[in-house]
């Protein structure tokens, strides 16, 4: 069991913060004649959305003629809540986990198009946490224990299942609590309502700092190393109706993603502004990779893992995610 950021030099973090954001806000791309100038994005308030925040902060969407409103998904909501709002027209674009997007596509509840990737795993971005001083010190001790995820059968379930199986534990040998919102993880661990909890950045670092939680396992390992986590999606109908708007959005987003992947100081400034993270905490957050575009080969890994861990019905075993990416 360990603290997630032990040995990180604070001096380096201060230097990066002092460097400031070198991204700039100019764009040399000609504006498209967008069909819709006001775009509402519902985004999960996690480190995965940093490229989106930078594109907004640096005026990259405005450079493309777009007025983008970012609505953070509430703590008690899930990607499924986002998709429901997207289908009824409350949101134009959502940022959420691929497992839920794929489940909706296969169930026919929403016909979606994945238009950009947000993140894929790097060390300590997604973790399994326990309370400080917990008697659980190894993954093998999770047998017959309660593990929380924030929603049933989404990315958290998949990653925890993978971790358990690779350490010789069947997912059926633990109990999942599917209703613990990330801000409530520390309280639930403290009262022993749960024994371990799935948590992403920045919640993991905040809970470690404020509540003394400890990392039992980094989920960036084994078959889920470098695993795709979050992406951006629209409905197929929206993509067909607003093609220039979509192109303008993804062009600006790609610029934001590129900055996020190469300029840590810009990420820190963005999460301080949009996630209300104190600078001292932002300096130590673990960051994922922020890819540009859509790599269908990489995203097919999600389908394969869903099939392996029983989150994909056998009748859908031949599903190819290219049908959702336009590739």
Secondary structure, 3 states (H helix, E strand, C coil): CECCCCCCCHHHHHHHHHHCCCCCCCCCCCCCCCCCCEEEEEECCCHHHHHHHHHHHCCHHHHCCCEEEEEECCCCCCHHHHHHHHHCCCCCEEEEEHHHHHHHHHHCCCCEEEEEEEEECCCCCEEEEECCCCCCCCHHHHCCCEEECCCCCCHHHHHHHHHHHHCCCCHHHCEEECCCCHHHHHHHHHCCCCCEEEEECCHHHHHHHHHCCEEEEECCCHHHCCCEEEEEEEEHHHHHHCHHHHHHHHHHHHHHHHHHHHCHHHHHHHHHHHCCCCHHHHCCCCCCECCCCCCHHHHHHHHHHHHHCCCCCHHHCCCCCHHHHCC
